[in-house]
Amino acid sequence: MGEEVLYMIKQYVVDAFTDEILHGNPAAVCVLEDWLSEGLMQDIAKENRLSETAFVVKEEAGYQLRWFTPGGEIDLCGHATLATAFVLLNYYEKDVEEVSFQTLSGQLDVARKGDLYE
């Protein structure tokens, strides 16, 4: 029998494009210290049963961001990117107004302007 491995992952569910809870377009955001295996990220996305789950890891110059659907990894997801920026700028990087992501689609920058993210 294999060794059991436990992970402690912070996960947020953010409703993008709304200011009301349980409205808008939901995305799960998993803030990681190090990358999990692709298989485990895929399993988490399947279990979440949301259209997209974002996984983000802090690097020297910004963050690396990946998105998974229940069916596999995708190259780009706008609402999950905005949801990830919301989590980072409100809970991890409170003193900054912009965050940069390295993704399969290239660099994406999101700025906070008041209550809006663009």
N, C-alpha and C positions, 0 to 999 in steps of 0.2 A: 504494500500500500504506500502511495506517495506521501511526501511531507506536505502538510497543510500550510498554506501561506495566507496570512491575513493582511489586508490593506486598509488603511484609514484614508478615505478620500473625502475632501470637502466638495459637495455638489450643491448647486443652486438651480432652481427652476425660475426663469425670468420670462415674463410676458412682454415681448417687444411690441412696439407700436401702440401702446396704450398707457394710461395712467390708472387703470382700474385692475384690481386683482382678478384673476381668472378670465381675463379678456385678452385680446391681442393674439400674438403668435408665440406660443411657448417654445423655449429651448432650454435644455439642461446644460449647465456649465460646470465642468469638473476642473478644479484648480489642483494641479499636481506639482510635486517637488521634482520628480523624475518621470520619464515616460514609462507607461505600462506597455505590455506587449500589445500588438495589434489585435490579437485574438481576445484579450481581456477588454480592451476598449470597445471592440465590436459587441461583446457580450453585454457590457454595461449599456450600450446604445439600444440593444434589443430589449433588455429588461426595462429601460426607461419608457419605451413605447411612445416616444415623441418623434416628430419628424426629424429632428437633429439633436445631437449631443456634441457639445464642444469640449475639447480637451486642451488645456493651456499650461505651458511650462515657462517660467521666467528664465531668460538668458541674459548675457552681459548687456546687450543693446536691445532691450524690449522683451518681447515674448514670442514663442513659437506656438501656433494655433493649428489644430486639426479638427475636422468635423466628421462625424460618423452618423449615418442613418441606420435604421435596423437592418438594411441590406448591404451596407458597406461604407467605406470611406469615400468622401466627395471632395472636389477641388475647391468649392466656394459655397458659403452660406451667409447671406447678408444679415438676416435677423439673429442668427447665433453669434455672429461677430459683434453686433451691437450689444447683445445680451452679455457677452464676455467682457466687453469694455465697461458696461454698467457695473458688473461685479468687481472688476479690478479697480476702477476709479472710485467706487464707493466703499470698498472694504479693504483694499490692499495698497492702493496708491492715492490716498486721499489728498495729498498735496500737489498733485499734477493734474493738468487739464487735457492731456493727450496721451494716448498709448499707441505703440507700434507693434504690429504682428507680422511675423514671417510665416507665410502659408504656401501651400502648393500652387497658389495663384499669384505669388509674389508678395510684396510688402503692402499691408493695409494699415492705414492710420485712422484712428477714430478720436475725435475731439469732443469734449463735454462743453456745451454752451448753455449755461443755466441748467434747466431740466432736460435739455435735448442732447442727443448724441448723433454726430454726423461724421 
